[in-house]
Each structure stands twice: as structure tokens, then as C-alpha cells.
């Protein structure tokens, strides 16, 4: 298949496109932790396995495309560098069919990496784009990166202003917003950001009330367990803890609003951190003060302090 961003003559073609920029949340920190703990080899193999499976999801849409054995442009282009992914979906007219394909691929990518314990953050934009083996160029890329860097914040893939504007136009084509496919695949967050409802993608087409596939139900349980594990792991790191509290809130919403599995919800008390008295946080053993199992202070005699005198 041909590069859709090049003419038959091989010239560069800057095209209106859906553009996606994705990365793994906390990748640098987890890689450094693996170095410090001496588990680089294990971390590498886990990451390689996860990215390998996720990349198959990205490529499947191209390999299974009806144009795949013909001299047609590919439906989209992928650029991967370690945990960073850029996707370009050139549009032919209104862009809705390409949007549907894109959301499905992005959601499956998120879902696949989650099965390996990796959360994804990203941004989606609509704008001009050019891609080849060596170059990614255009305001679409700049806007998608900006959405990931400044709007996503949590483990979610958000739509930047340019993408939301196009979606608003799509919604106007339907008699009711409730019957638009976007209504199942996207959600609007409390901060007004529109994001991909990734847990809905693997069961797209399943009617509410229908029995969930057993493997999907197992994955939903693992999703819950992973969130609880991260909440405990980062209980003393507020900026990181809040990201997983966000995922927990999304998980609970999905379990009640989309699949009627209230028993799989996370206790809301686990998703908030109220202020605590000092004796709930610190303990004293011997001469030492402990917090989260670590010594943070020790007893000092008054004789160990230097008495300050006013200079003459």
C-alpha cells in the first residue's frame, strides 16, 4: 500500500487529518526505578511484550483494510518510538468514518497496554499533516502534542479544541445526540475535556443488559485490581496518586453506566484522601519516628543543639 501523504509521483502531500499523539504514563520514572532496583531486564521484557501486542492492534486496521492488496493509499500511518506513538488518519471528506476507525484503534491500544499494567495518556487533534519514514510535520501534530502535554493530565486520551470542533459538527448530523456513535465512544470529564471511553471499545456493539464475554469481565476485574495497586503504591505521592484516583472514578462510572456491574466498583473511600491526624500517619519506635515504614526523624537531646547568641 502507498503512503497516503505522498502523491503517486512521490511528492509530499500535506493533508487534513486526524492526528493522535500517545505515550505511556510514567514511563521514564518506571524505567529509572527499574535501573535502581536492578530489574531492568524484567522491565524491558514486560515493556517489549506489551508494546509488541499493542502494535499489532495498530497495524491490524491497515492489514485488514480492503485496500491492502491494491495500489491504494493506506488508511492511516503509524510512527513509533519506544513509548511514543503518532498516528495520522488523512480524511477524504467529512472525516467521520476516519474518526470512527481512529477511536476504535486508539481505544484498543489503551486497553491492550492496560492488560500489561501500562496506562496511556494522549491527545487527538484535527489539522494538516505530512508523514513518511523520516518526518512528521504539520499543525495537526503540534496540536495533538499540545493536547497530550497540557490537557490530558491523567491517564486519558483527550480531544484538543480542533478535534472537538469537528466532533460538534458530526453531532449536528444526528436527530439526537444519544443516537450518535460518539455518545458511546467518548465522555466529557468534569474539567470539560472530551476523552476516549477506552473500556467501551472492546465490547462495541454489545447491547446494554447483554452478558459480557467472560474474558472481558476478567479484564475488568484486573483493571480494578491494577488501580487499587497503584493507589496504594503512590499513596505518599499526591501528584501521581490523583492520576490513579481519576482512573478509579472512570472505572466506577463505566461499571454503573455502561455494563451494569456495580459489584466491580472501587470503594469511593479509596478514591479520596481526607486530612488525617498526625498519630494516624506517624509512629514512634524507640528513638525513631516512622512514616510508611521509613524512619523520617530521630530523637535529639537538647545538649545536641548549639545555643544561638546575639552577635556583639
C-alpha positions as CSV (number, residue, x, y, z in Angstrom):
1,X,0.0,0.0,0.0
2,X,1.1,3.5,-0.7
3,X,1.9,6.3,1.7
4,X,-1.3,8.4,1.8
5,X,0.7,11.5,2.4
6,X,2.6,11.2,-0.9
7,X,1.3,11.5,-4.4
8,X,1.8,8.8,-7.0
9,X,4.9,10.7,-8.1
10,X,6.3,10.6,-4.5
11,X,5.8,14.2,-3.7
12,X,4.9,15.3,-0.2
13,X,1.1,15.9,0.3
14,X,0.1,17.9,3.4
15,X,-3.5,16.7,4.1
16,X,-6.3,17.4,6.6
17,X,-6.1,14.6,9.1
18,X,-7.0,13.2,12.5
19,X,-3.7,13.2,14.4
20,X,-3.0,11.2,17.6
21,X,-0.1,11.5,19.9
22,X,0.2,8.8,22.6
23,X,2.7,7.9,25.3
24,X,2.9,5.6,28.4
25,X,2.1,7.4,31.7
26,X,5.2,7.4,34.0
27,X,7.4,5.6,31.5
28,X,10.6,7.5,32.4
29,X,10.0,7.1,36.2
30,X,9.4,3.3,35.9
31,X,12.5,2.9,33.7
32,X,14.6,4.7,36.3
33,X,13.1,2.7,39.1
34,X,14.0,-0.5,37.2
35,X,17.6,0.7,37.0
36,X,17.8,1.5,40.7
37,X,16.1,-1.8,41.7
38,X,18.2,-3.9,39.4
39,X,15.2,-5.1,37.4
40,X,15.9,-3.6,34.0
41,X,15.8,-6.9,32.2
42,X,12.4,-7.8,33.6
43,X,11.1,-4.3,32.9
44,X,12.4,-4.5,29.3
45,X,10.8,-7.8,28.6
46,X,7.5,-6.7,30.1
47,X,7.5,-3.5,28.1
48,X,8.6,-5.2,24.9
49,X,5.8,-7.8,25.2
50,X,3.2,-5.1,25.9
51,X,4.3,-2.8,23.0
52,X,4.5,-5.8,20.6
53,X,0.9,-6.8,21.3
54,X,-0.3,-3.2,21.2
55,X,1.4,-2.6,17.9
56,X,-0.4,-5.5,16.4
57,X,-3.6,-3.7,17.3
58,X,-2.3,-0.6,15.5
59,X,-1.4,-2.5,12.4
60,X,-4.5,-4.6,12.2
61,X,-6.5,-1.8,10.7
62,X,-4.1,-1.5,7.8
63,X,-3.5,-5.2,7.2
64,X,-7.3,-6.0,7.2
65,X,-8.2,-3.0,5.1
66,X,-10.0,-3.8,1.8
67,X,-7.4,-1.7,0.0
68,X,-4.4,-3.7,1.4
69,X,-3.7,-5.7,-1.7
70,X,-4.3,-2.9,-4.2
71,X,-2.4,0.1,-5.3
72,X,-4.3,2.3,-2.9
73,X,-3.1,4.7,-0.2
74,X,-3.0,3.2,3.3
75,X,-5.9,4.3,5.5
76,X,-3.5,5.7,8.1
77,X,0.2,5.9,9.0
78,X,1.9,4.9,12.3
79,X,5.1,6.3,13.7
80,X,6.5,4.5,16.9
81,X,9.5,5.5,19.1
82,X,9.7,3.4,22.3
83,X,6.5,4.5,24.2
84,X,5.6,7.4,21.9
85,X,3.2,6.8,19.1
86,X,2.0,9.2,16.4
87,X,-1.0,8.2,14.1
88,X,-2.1,10.1,11.1
89,X,-5.6,9.5,9.5
90,X,-6.0,11.6,6.3
91,X,-9.6,12.4,5.7
92,X,-11.4,12.3,2.3
93,X,-14.4,14.4,3.0
94,X,-16.3,15.0,6.3
95,X,-13.9,12.8,8.3
96,X,-16.5,10.9,10.4
97,X,-15.6,7.4,9.1
98,X,-11.9,8.0,9.7
99,X,-12.8,9.3,13.1
100,X,-14.6,6.1,14.0
101,X,-11.7,4.0,12.8
102,X,-9.3,6.1,14.8
103,X,-11.2,6.0,18.1
104,X,-11.5,2.2,17.8
105,X,-7.8,1.8,17.2
106,X,-6.8,4.2,20.0
107,X,-9.2,2.6,22.5
108,X,-7.9,-0.9,21.7
109,X,-4.3,0.3,22.0
110,X,-5.1,1.7,25.5
111,X,-6.9,-1.4,26.5
112,X,-4.1,-3.7,25.3
113,X,-1.4,-1.9,27.2
114,X,-3.5,-1.9,30.4
115,X,-3.6,-5.7,30.3
116,X,0.2,-5.4,30.8
117,X,-0.1,-2.8,33.5
118,X,0.7,0.3,31.5
119,X,-1.6,3.3,31.4
120,X,-1.7,5.6,28.4
121,X,-2.1,9.3,28.0
122,X,-2.6,11.2,24.8
123,X,-4.0,13.9,22.6
124,X,-6.1,14.0,19.4
125,X,-6.3,16.9,17.0
126,X,-7.6,17.7,13.6
127,X,-5.3,19.6,11.2
128,X,-2.8,19.4,8.4
129,X,-0.3,16.6,8.5
130,X,2.5,15.0,6.5
131,X,4.2,11.7,7.5
132,X,6.9,9.5,6.0
133,X,9.6,7.2,7.4
134,X,11.7,10.1,8.4
135,X,9.4,13.0,9.0
136,X,6.2,14.0,10.8
137,X,5.1,17.6,10.0
138,X,2.1,19.9,10.4
139,X,0.0,21.8,12.8
140,X,-2.0,18.7,13.4
141,X,1.0,17.1,15.1
142,X,1.7,20.3,17.1
143,X,-1.9,20.4,18.3
144,X,-2.1,16.7,19.2
145,X,1.2,17.0,21.2
146,X,-0.1,20.1,23.0
147,X,-3.3,18.3,24.0
148,X,-1.3,15.5,25.4
149,X,1.1,17.7,27.3
150,X,-1.3,20.4,28.6
151,X,-4.8,18.9,28.7
152,X,-4.6,15.1,29.2
153,X,-3.0,15.3,32.7
154,X,-4.5,11.9,33.7
155,X,-4.3,8.5,32.0
156,X,-6.8,9.5,29.3
157,X,-6.6,10.4,25.6
158,X,-8.3,13.8,25.2
159,X,-9.6,15.6,22.2
160,X,-7.9,19.0,21.6
161,X,-10.0,22.1,20.6
162,X,-9.6,21.4,16.8
163,X,-10.8,17.8,17.2
164,X,-13.8,18.7,19.5
165,X,-14.9,21.3,16.9
166,X,-15.1,18.6,14.3
167,X,-17.0,16.2,16.6
168,X,-19.5,19.0,17.4
169,X,-20.2,19.2,13.6
170,X,-20.7,15.4,13.4
171,X,-23.2,15.5,16.3
172,X,-25.3,18.0,14.4
173,X,-26.0,15.4,11.8
174,X,-28.0,13.3,14.2
175,X,-31.6,13.9,15.3
176,X,-30.5,13.3,18.9
177,X,-27.0,13.2,20.4
178,X,-28.0,10.0,22.2
179,X,-28.1,8.0,18.9
180,X,-24.7,9.3,17.7
181,X,-21.9,6.6,17.9
182,X,-19.8,9.2,19.5
183,X,-22.1,9.0,22.6
184,X,-20.7,5.6,23.4
185,X,-17.1,6.1,22.5
186,X,-16.4,9.5,24.1
187,X,-17.1,11.0,27.5
188,X,-16.9,14.6,28.8
189,X,-14.9,15.0,32.0
190,X,-15.6,17.3,35.0
191,X,-13.0,19.7,33.6
192,X,-14.9,19.8,30.2
193,X,-12.3,17.7,28.4
194,X,-13.6,15.1,26.0
195,X,-11.8,11.8,26.2
196,X,-11.8,8.3,24.7
197,X,-14.0,5.8,26.6
198,X,-11.5,3.0,26.2
199,X,-13.3,0.4,28.3
200,X,-16.2,0.5,25.8
201,X,-14.2,-0.2,22.7
202,X,-13.7,-4.0,23.2
203,X,-17.4,-4.5,23.6
204,X,-18.6,-2.1,20.9
205,X,-21.9,-3.3,19.6
206,X,-22.9,-5.2,22.7
207,X,-26.3,-4.1,23.9
208,X,-26.9,-2.9,27.5
209,X,-28.1,-5.8,29.6
210,X,-26.4,-8.5,27.3
211,X,-24.0,-10.8,29.1
212,X,-20.4,-9.7,29.0
213,X,-17.8,-12.0,27.5
214,X,-16.0,-13.9,30.2
215,X,-12.6,-12.7,29.2
216,X,-13.7,-9.1,29.2
217,X,-15.2,-9.5,32.6
218,X,-11.9,-10.9,33.8
219,X,-10.1,-7.9,32.3
220,X,-12.4,-5.5,34.1
221,X,-11.6,-7.2,37.4
222,X,-7.9,-6.9,36.6
223,X,-8.4,-3.2,35.7
224,X,-9.9,-2.7,39.2
225,X,-7.1,-4.6,40.9
226,X,-4.4,-2.6,39.0
227,X,-6.0,0.7,40.0
228,X,-6.1,-0.3,43.7
229,X,-2.5,-1.4,43.5
230,X,-1.4,1.9,42.1
231,X,-3.4,3.9,44.6
232,X,-1.6,2.0,47.4
233,X,1.8,2.3,45.7
234,X,1.5,6.1,45.3
235,X,-0.3,6.9,48.5
236,X,2.5,9.2,49.6
237,X,2.9,10.9,46.1
238,X,-0.1,13.2,45.7
239,X,0.5,14.2,42.1
240,X,0.7,10.6,41.0
241,X,-2.0,9.2,43.3
242,X,-4.5,11.7,41.9
243,X,-4.0,10.3,38.4
244,X,-5.0,6.8,39.5
245,X,-7.8,8.1,41.6
246,X,-9.1,9.6,38.3
247,X,-8.9,6.2,36.7
248,X,-10.8,4.7,39.6
249,X,-13.6,7.3,39.2
250,X,-13.8,6.5,35.5
251,X,-13.8,2.7,36.2
252,X,-16.8,3.2,38.6
253,X,-18.7,5.3,36.1
254,X,-18.2,2.7,33.4
255,X,-19.3,-0.2,35.7
256,X,-22.6,1.5,36.6
257,X,-23.4,3.4,33.4
258,X,-22.3,1.1,30.6
259,X,-22.1,-2.5,31.8
260,X,-24.2,-2.8,35.0
261,X,-21.5,-4.4,37.1
262,X,-21.8,-2.4,40.4
263,X,-20.0,-5.2,42.3
264,X,-16.8,-4.4,40.4
265,X,-16.8,-0.8,41.6
266,X,-13.9,0.6,43.7
267,X,-15.0,1.8,47.2
268,X,-15.2,5.6,46.8
269,X,-13.3,5.9,50.1
270,X,-10.3,4.6,48.3
271,X,-10.5,7.5,45.8
272,X,-10.2,10.3,48.2
273,X,-7.6,11.3,50.7
274,X,-9.1,13.3,53.6
275,X,-6.8,15.0,56.1
276,X,-5.5,12.8,58.9
277,X,-4.3,13.5,62.4
278,X,-0.5,13.1,62.9
279,X,-0.9,10.0,65.0
280,X,-2.6,8.3,62.0
281,X,0.4,9.0,59.9
282,X,3.4,8.8,62.2
283,X,4.5,6.3,64.9
284,X,7.4,6.3,67.3
285,X,9.5,3.2,68.0
286,X,12.5,3.7,70.3
287,X,14.1,7.0,69.4
288,X,12.8,7.0,65.8
289,X,9.8,8.5,64.1
290,X,8.3,6.4,61.3
291,X,6.1,7.2,58.3
292,X,5.0,4.5,55.9
293,X,7.6,2.1,57.4
294,X,10.5,4.5,57.0
295,X,12.5,6.5,59.5
296,X,11.9,10.2,59.0
297,X,13.2,11.6,62.2
298,X,15.1,10.7,65.4
299,X,15.3,11.9,69.0
300,X,17.9,14.6,69.7
301,X,18.9,15.6,73.1
302,X,18.8,19.3,74.0
303,X,22.6,19.1,74.5
304,X,23.0,18.3,70.8
305,X,21.7,21.7,69.8
306,X,24.0,24.7,69.5
307,X,22.7,27.7,71.5
308,X,22.4,30.8,69.4
309,X,23.8,34.0,70.9
310,X,23.2,37.5,69.6
311,X,26.4,38.9,67.9
312,X,28.1,41.6,69.9
